[in-house]
């Protein structure tokens, strides 16, 4: 198994991010459903149920899922609800007559607000990254400006070496006293290990 030397952040599903924002904001969704028995107005508790966690009875044209399990409250059309409740059901609790959702209108969709908030956050992140990149580039350009070329003193090999600097170093080395050589130890020759 190869060792891992770099780690990448996991990509979070967009629906999870949207749900977290809806949950944080705590706003309700409001939907009007037109059935073959009349009008129903619902308040959806979007902060309690994710779009993917519920058994869905219908999907509105904007993509907001209408969940007719837990997580909603009828706020209008109680007479329509009474009509639907009076329909006879079979052994599996299924209505013998069809209840059809003919149309659906979304008045308040907290997921649209979450999408706008996500878009704003992403723009801020991108802007911050661009500013950091510009600041990094400015620093690099200040350290090594493009228009300044090294000075040439002659043509060919060593053209960038300043001749006055070379002369100075020769003068400086003449003033340094020579290093004394160590005196040779008598009685020892190369290959003679008797002194060991």
Buried (B, 14 or more C-beta within 10 A) or exposed (E): EEEEEEEEEEEEEEEEBBBBBBBEBEBBBBBBBBBEBBBBBBBBBBBBBBBEEBEEEBEBEEEBBBBBEEBBEEBBBEEBBEBBEEEEEEEEEEEEEEBEBEEBBBEBBBBBBBBEBBEEEEEEEEEEEEEEEEEEEEEEEEEEEEEEEEEEEEEEEEEEEEEEEEEEEEEEEEEEEEEEEEEEEEEEEEEEEEEE
